[in-house]
Amino acid sequence: MLLVPGAAESRRWEAVAAAVLRRAWGLRASPVAATTGWNHTWRADGLWLTCRPAAEGAAFRRETELFGRLNGCAPVSGVRAPVAVPTSSGGLCAEARGHVWRLTEELPGETPSGFHRADYPRAGEGLARLHGFLAGLGPRTAVQARGPVDLAAAQVARGVPRPADLPDLAAADRARLALGLRAVADGLAGVRAAPRQLLHGDPGLPNLRVDPASRELVAVLDLEAASVGPVEHDLGCIGLSAFSHREDDGIDGVAALASAVAAYRRGTGRTVDERAVYVLMLANEIRLLRELLRGARPGENLHSVVQWQFGRYRKVFDTWSRLRFQGERACLT
């Protein structure tokens, strides 16, 4: 579930997007806001227009450069990234209205719904191929300087949220947050010791494109969180997609994540610490909840989004509470 801006705000931004398309790319089109909430992304004549505040411009440009590197190795890796359309002046990005803008071509494939059980092992296989390429890139290629381990440590350092910070949450749910933070704190030592490499940063199913027939990964998008960290973080992002389903969807989150991890192991021949996967999932969920509760981007459906987000956290935490670990593998009790 995603934050949705008000109707007047949406219309204002669509008008701005149309003006930027005309001035920077010479295109006359009527942009239509994508169903990505406050991500500031529009569809226009088969292309995608995205913007970020000027303060995030350097990271936005690094992401665009990383797209180019991924596309350069696509014949080998089989995984593409968005292709930036040059502006009328030849640049890959444009600056206007206090934002940095980028226009990209449509990607091949379709977004995996997650309702196909095969989506999860295929995602694990595809992530293995993607990581094989990313491992060869140095830390300077990262879009973000702070990686998932740093972000997890920051959540622990902030401590348990006060009841006044979470007025809509029941006491039992506040207790879950406290216990989740304790689990992250206890697991950080193992996570810090794990090997690190450049990661996608957010390869949940919405940011993947698969071939409609084979369900194999053919493209990725949204690399704005690309950073250096343990591979378990990216696998945890796939896990969060698996835990996003309703109970009647027929997808078991634990089994779906396990199938992705098993496929990743086969594809890379490397070990994966499933305890670290769940620790980083918990840390990621707590961070997302805190960002929502800060209200930096107050959508009209903020309350519903917070409730949905905490519902997913509750599922992940309750699963964590029932897990036992044998070496690097997790099993339910």
C-alpha positions in Angstrom: 0.0 0.0 0.0 1.3 3.5 -1.0 0.8 7.0 0.1 -1.6 8.9 -2.2 -1.4 12.7 -2.4 -4.5 14.9 -2.6 -6.3 15.5 -5.9 -5.3 19.2 -6.1 -1.6 18.3 -5.3 -1.7 15.6 -8.0 -3.1 18.0 -10.7 -0.5 20.6 -9.8 2.4 18.1 -10.2 1.0 16.8 -13.5 1.0 20.4 -14.9 4.6 20.8 -13.7 5.6 17.5 -15.3 4.0 18.5 -18.6 6.0 21.8 -18.6 9.3 20.0 -17.9 8.7 17.5 -20.7 8.1 20.2 -23.1 11.0 22.4 -22.1 13.7 19.8 -21.4 12.8 17.1 -23.9 10.7 18.9 -26.5 7.8 16.5 -25.9 4.2 17.6 -25.8 2.3 15.0 -23.7 -0.1 14.7 -20.9 1.7 12.9 -18.1 -0.4 10.6 -16.0 0.7 9.9 -12.4 1.8 6.3 -11.9 0.2 4.3 -9.1 3.3 4.9 -7.0 2.0 7.4 -4.6 4.5 10.1 -3.6 7.3 8.7 -5.8 6.7 11.5 -8.3 6.6 9.3 -11.4 4.5 9.8 -14.5 3.7 7.9 -17.6 3.9 9.9 -20.9 3.7 8.5 -24.4 5.2 5.1 -23.4 8.0 6.8 -21.4 8.5 7.3 -17.6 9.2 10.7 -16.1 10.6 10.8 -12.5 11.9 13.6 -10.3 13.6 14.1 -7.0 14.2 17.2 -4.9 17.4 19.1 -5.9 18.9 18.1 -2.5 18.8 14.5 -3.6 20.1 15.3 -7.1 23.6 13.9 -6.7 22.2 10.5 -5.6 19.6 10.7 -8.4 22.4 11.2 -11.0 24.5 8.3 -9.5 21.5 6.1 -9.9 21.2 7.1 -13.6 24.9 6.2 -14.1 24.3 2.9 -12.4 21.5 2.2 -14.9 24.0 2.7 -17.7 26.5 0.2 -16.1 23.8 -2.4 -15.7 22.6 -2.0 -19.3 26.2 -2.3 -20.5 26.5 -5.8 -19.1 22.9 -6.9 -19.9 24.0 -9.2 -22.8 25.9 -11.2 -20.2 23.8 -10.8 -17.0 20.4 -10.9 -18.8 19.1 -8.2 -16.5 18.4 -4.7 -17.9 17.8 -1.4 -16.1 15.9 1.7 -17.3 17.4 3.5 -20.3 17.6 7.3 -19.8 16.4 9.4 -22.7 18.8 12.3 -23.3 17.4 15.8 -22.9 17.4 18.3 -25.9 20.7 19.6 -24.7 22.2 16.1 -24.5 22.2 15.5 -20.7 20.7 12.5 -18.9 18.9 14.6 -16.4 17.2 18.1 -16.3 16.9 20.6 -13.5 13.6 22.5 -13.0 11.3 23.7 -10.3 13.8 22.8 -7.5 13.9 19.2 -8.7 16.1 16.9 -10.9 14.2 15.1 -13.6 14.8 12.0 -15.7 13.0 10.4 -18.6 13.4 6.7 -19.2 12.2 4.1 -21.7 9.7 1.4 -20.9 11.3 -1.8 -19.5 10.6 -5.2 -20.9 8.6 -7.8 -19.0 5.9 -7.4 -16.3 5.8 -6.8 -12.6 5.6 -10.2 -10.8 2.4 -10.3 -8.8 3.8 -12.7 -6.2 0.7 -14.8 -6.6 2.7 -17.3 -8.6 4.9 -19.4 -6.2 7.4 -19.6 -9.0 8.0 -15.8 -8.7 10.1 -16.2 -5.6 12.7 -18.8 -6.7 12.9 -17.0 -10.0 13.5 -13.7 -8.1 16.3 -15.5 -6.1 17.9 -16.8 -9.3 17.7 -13.4 -11.0 19.2 -11.7 -7.9 22.1 -14.1 -8.0 22.8 -13.0 -11.6 22.5 -9.4 -10.7 24.7 -9.7 -7.6 27.3 -11.4 -9.7 27.7 -8.2 -11.8 27.3 -5.8 -8.9 30.1 -7.6 -6.9 32.5 -6.4 -9.6 31.7 -2.7 -9.0 33.5 -0.8 -6.3 31.8 1.1 -3.4 32.1 4.3 -5.3 29.4 3.1 -7.6 26.9 3.1 -4.7 24.0 5.5 -4.9 23.8 5.8 -1.1 26.7 6.2 1.3 24.8 4.5 4.2 24.1 0.8 3.7 21.6 -1.5 5.4 23.9 -2.3 8.3 24.3 1.4 9.1 20.6 2.0 8.8 19.9 -1.0 11.1 22.4 0.3 13.7 20.7 3.8 13.5 17.4 2.2 14.4 18.8 0.5 17.5 20.6 3.7 18.5 17.3 5.7 18.5 15.8 3.2 21.0 12.2 2.2 21.6 9.6 4.7 20.4 7.7 6.4 23.2 3.9 5.8 23.5 3.3 9.4 22.5 5.1 8.8 19.2 2.8 5.9 18.4 -0.6 7.0 19.7 -2.6 4.8 17.4 -0.8 1.5 18.2 -2.0 -0.9 20.9 0.2 -1.7 23.8 0.9 -5.2 22.4 2.1 -3.7 19.1 4.4 -1.2 20.9 5.8 -4.2 22.7 6.4 -5.9 19.4 8.4 -2.9 18.2 10.5 -3.0 21.4 11.2 -6.7 21.0 11.9 -6.3 17.3 14.5 -3.6 18.1 16.1 -6.0 20.7 16.3 -8.7 18.0 18.0 -6.3 15.6 20.4 -5.2 18.3 21.2 -8.8 19.2 21.7 -9.8 15.5 23.8 -6.8 14.5 27.1 -8.4 15.5 26.6 -11.3 13.0 25.3 -8.9 10.3 28.4 -6.7 10.7 30.7 -9.6 10.2 29.0 -10.7 6.9 30.8 -10.1 3.6 29.7 -7.0 1.8 29.2 -5.9 -1.8 27.2 -3.5 -3.8 23.5 -4.3 -3.5 20.4 -3.3 -5.4 19.0 -2.0 -2.1 15.3 -2.6 -2.7 14.7 -5.5 -5.0 11.2 -6.3 -3.8 8.8 -7.7 -6.4 7.4 -4.2 -7.4 11.0 -3.3 -8.6 11.5 -6.4 -10.7 10.3 -7.2 -14.2 9.9 -10.8 -15.3 9.3 -12.5 -18.6 5.6 -13.3 -18.8 6.2 -16.9 -20.0 9.3 -18.1 -18.2 8.9 -15.9 -15.1 12.6 -15.3 -15.3 14.0 -11.9 -14.2 14.7 -9.7 -17.2 14.9 -6.1 -15.7 15.2 -4.2 -12.4 14.3 -0.6 -11.6 14.5 1.8 -8.7 18.1 1.6 -7.7 18.0 4.7 -5.5 18.8 2.6 -2.4 21.8 0.9 -4.0 24.5 0.7 -1.4 27.2 -1.6 0.1 26.1 -4.3 2.5 25.5 -8.0 3.0 23.5 -9.9 0.3 21.0 -11.0 3.0 19.5 -7.5 2.9 18.4 -7.8 -0.8 17.0 -11.3 -0.1 15.1 -9.8 2.8 13.5 -7.3 0.4 12.2 -10.2 -1.6 11.0 -11.7 1.8 9.0 -8.5 2.6 7.2 -8.9 -0.7 6.4 -12.5 0.3 5.0 -11.3 3.7 2.8 -8.6 2.0 0.1 -11.0 1.0 -3.3 -11.5 2.7 -3.9 -14.8 4.4 -6.3 -15.9 1.6 -3.8 -15.3 -1.2 -2.4 -18.8 -0.8 1.3 -17.6 -0.5 3.2 -18.7 2.6 5.7 -16.0 3.4 8.2 -18.3 5.1 8.1 -20.9 2.3 8.3 -18.2 -0.4 11.3 -16.6 1.1 13.0 -20.0 1.7 12.5 -20.8 -2.0 14.1 -17.5 -3.0 17.1 -18.1 -0.7 17.5 -21.7 -1.9 17.5 -20.5 -5.6 20.0 -17.8 -4.7 22.3 -20.3 -3.0 22.2 -22.5 -6.1 22.9 -19.6 -8.4 25.9 -18.2 -6.5 27.2 -21.3 -4.6 27.6 -19.0 -1.6 26.2 -19.3 2.0 23.3 -17.2 3.1 22.6 -16.6 6.8 18.9 -16.7 7.1 19.0 -15.3 10.6 20.6 -12.1 9.1 17.9 -12.1 6.4 15.2 -11.8 9.1 17.2 -9.4 11.3 17.5 -7.0 8.3 13.8 -7.4 7.4 12.9 -6.4 10.9 15.2 -3.4 10.8 13.9 -2.3 7.4 10.3 -2.5 8.6 11.0 -0.5 11.7 12.7 2.2 9.7 9.8 2.4 7.2 7.3 2.7 10.0 9.3 5.5 11.6 9.6 7.4 8.3 5.8 7.2 7.9 5.1 8.3 11.4 7.3 11.4 10.9 4.8 12.5 8.3 7.3 13.9 5.9 5.0 13.0 3.0 1.5 13.1 4.4 -0.8 11.3 2.0 -4.5 11.4 2.4 -4.4 7.7 3.3 -1.6 8.0 5.8 -3.5 6.2 8.6 -4.3 3.3 6.3 -0.8 3.0 5.1 0.6 3.0 8.7 -1.9 0.3 9.7 -1.0 -1.8 6.6 2.8 -1.4 7.2 2.5 -2.4 10.8 0.4 -5.4 9.8 3.3 -6.6 7.7 5.8 -5.9 10.5 3.6 -7.9 12.8 3.6 -10.9 10.5 7.4 -10.7 10.1 8.0 -10.4 13.8 5.6 -13.1 14.8 7.3 -15.4 12.3 10.7 -14.5 13.7 9.4 -15.4 17.2 8.6 -18.9 16.0 11.8 -19.5 14.1 14.7 -21.6 15.3 18.1 -21.6 13.5 20.3 -24.6 12.7 23.5 -23.2 11.4 22.6 -20.7 8.6 19.1 -22.1 8.0 15.8 -21.2 9.6 13.0 -23.5 10.5 9.6 -23.0 12.1 8.8 -24.5 15.5 
